[in-house]
Amino acid sequence: NSLIFLEYTKISNPADTASEASIRHAMSNYVAVQKFKNRLCQIPTPSQLPEEGNEDGEDNDN
């Protein structure tokens, strides 16, 4: 699959002198960032967490 992207990169920008290793490294970084962003989206924020309260559902503000 990476061969297809390498060939596409060379065809789409023939003036680019980047090596195949450099292109592979850039693609790897891009995929790593996307995976990291997806993982961050799955971590609940404090506003998404259920509120803590008593068993009857009322807060204990005394």
N, C-alpha and C positions, 0 to 999 in steps of 0.2 A: 504493500500500500504506500509506503513512503517513497518508493520509486516513482509512482504516479505523481506525487506532489513535487518531487524533485524535477521531473520532466516538465510539469506544468509551470513551475517557477522559472525554469530556463527559457521556456517558450514565451511566457508572458512578459519577461523582462530580459531580453537578450543582452542588454548592455551591462547587466549586473555581473560583477566578477567574483561574487562570493563562492567559496568552495562548497562542495556537497556536504562536507563535515559541518561547516558553518550553518548551512540551511537546516541540516538535521538537528543541530543544537538549538536553533531558533524554534523549530517545530516542537521539540521536546519541552522547551520553556513554556511555549504557548499552551500545550496540553496540561502541563503541571499547574499553571495558573488557573485554567478553566476548572480542573478538578478541585483545586483549593476553594475557588469561589462557590462551586456547587456544594461543597462540604459546609461552608459557612452559611449557606442558605438553609441547611438542614438543622443547624443548631438553634434552638428556641431562644428568643430574646426575652428579657424579663417581662415584657408586656404580654407575651404569649403563654407564660407559665400560669397555672391555676393559682388563685390566691389562697393563702393558708388561713384557716379559721378553725373554729370549734367543730365538733362532730355534727352539731345542728346547723352548721353553715353560717353562723354569726361570728363576726370578728370579736376579739377579746381586747377592747380598748379601755378597760378599767384601769 
